[in-house]
Every structure is written in C-alpha cells, then in structure tokens.
Amino acid sequence: MSNDPLIPTSSPWPGLEEARDLIAQARSVFVLTGAGISAESGVPTFRDALTGLWAQFDPEELASEDAYRRQPALVWEWYQHRRALVAAARPNPAHYALAALAAQKPVTLVTQNVDGLHQRAGSEHVIELHGNLFANKWLNGCGRCDEATAIPGDPPCCSLCGALMRPGVVWFGEDLPRVARFRAEHAAETADLCLVVGTSGLVYPAAGLPGLARDHGARVVVVNPQPSALDQTADVVLPAAAGACLPLLWPQSGTETEPD
Ligand code: OAD
C-alpha cells in the first residue's frame, strides 16, 4: 500500500498497486509510447478518424513515399496541418510524469510519436523510432541539397536537382533509423521493467519491443483505455487514460511547465 500522501489509497483501476510496486522495484525502465499518450494534449491518434478537411483521407494512405510522389502538394499540406496542430498543443501530465520518472531511476524512453512532446516536457535522450514531424529531408536528393538550395514552395524543392523536400518521418514501407532501432532493442533487452503507454501495438518493429523485453526477463505494464494487441504480453494492464494514470504510478516532481 502507498505511503505517498499524494496517492489515493483506494485504486481507481485494478492493478494500479501492482504496477506501482513493479515500477518502484525496477532498477531500470524501458518505456514505449504511442500516439495515445498525446491524445490528452489534443493530438489525434493514428487510428482515430481524421476530422474536418481531412476526414475523407486515411492517414495510412497519406504517409508513404508512393502517396508523396503521386500527390506531393496534398501530402505536404497534410504535414503542415499536423505541424501547426502539434505546435499549438502542450505536453500533458503523462509526458511530465515520464520526465519525472527519469529523475528517479534509469529510464530509456522510446517513442513512436513524431510530435516532440516528450522533449518539451523535459525528457532527455528520447529515442524517436519514427522520426520527427518538424525535421525535413530530401527525397532522392543530389547530396548537395540543403536549406540554401531550397526553392520555397508547397513542397519546397532543390534548385540544383529538383528533388522534393519531405518531412523527416518514417513512412510506411520504410526502415526505422538504424541507430534508434539498435538503441531501442538494447534498452528492451536490458531493462527489468517495460512500460507501454498509448499504443495499439499494431505496427512493427516497434510493436515487437515489449515482447523482446519480456523474453529477456522484464515485467510488462500496459496503460491504454482500450484493449490493445500488447495486452497478452503484459503482467498488468491498466485500462486508463495516460494523463490520469501515469502521475499515480510514481512520485511526481510537480513541474508541469515547458522547460525554457
Ligand atoms: P494508434 O493510433 O494505432 O493507437 C493509439 C492507441 O492509443 C490506441 O490503442 C488507443 O486506445 C490508445 N489511447 C487513446 N487515448 C489514450 C489515452 N488518453 N491514454 C492512453 N492511451 C490512449 O497509434 P500508435 O500505436 O502510436 O507509424 O501507432 C503506431 C504507428 O502507426 C505510428 O507511429 C505511425 C502509425 O502508422 C508511422 O507513421 C510509421
């Protein structure tokens, strides 16, 4: 039972106490997050239907090189829309709680999210498996393409070779960044607790990491208000929204503003 005066003694979710004990006992924690952790910041998850002007599109059909080559202006506009949405969003208590956990014990934070909200909440050394929404790169560039050769446009293109600028995210059909994947796998293999937050567990290789952690001896805790494909891998499933649940799982530092 908790001695922390900030933690309610009656658990709102079965399994909360067990998860708290597992986390308290863990010497090192591997965390895998997905779009659900940013839902309470107002960033729609991948498998939510899109709204407004974008309601007619399926994100999986916009997020690929094929889609970009077919309709570069449309896909670029979709990413500009997402960039604006994320720029206006704020980290929520779940992001801050993970930053606080890292002050208490070794944590490797691996995210499938491209929104940068973990970093904005103060988490350091975040491993971004699917890239970053605010980065750009070039689609088959000549090697000399850079900001100086970019001709502004929607999308910009290189004045030397005509290559299109593209968002620095991983699209369907593309490999994960090698170093990020290697570091994530190493962390999964060596942590004694795996905490999975807000992912449907449908997209590999990321979805394979909790199983890898379990195969190497880690206990697994899943936080997700809906059933997910990773529930069967878990020792404890907390059917909860991340922003409401994570701050109850370990002591908090109380700093919930974006660092300067
Ligand atoms: P999904 O959209 O597939 O799943 C989001 C999950 O978050 C669902 O299981 C929801 O039940 C859960 N969820 C919703 N609200 C939540 C809350 N408040 N707290 C906790 N969980 C909540 O998103 P991902 O699993 O991240 O890849 O998707 C994985 C990958 O598929 C994405 O990174 C992206 C996508 O296609 C690429 O773009 C390569």
Residues whose N, C-alpha, C, O or C-beta is under 5 A from the ligand:
A	BS01	OAD	G34 A35 G36 I37 A39 E40 T45 F46 R47 D48 Q112 H130 V170 W171 F172 G198 T199 S200 G201 V203 V223 N224 P225 Q226 P227 S228 A240 A241 A242
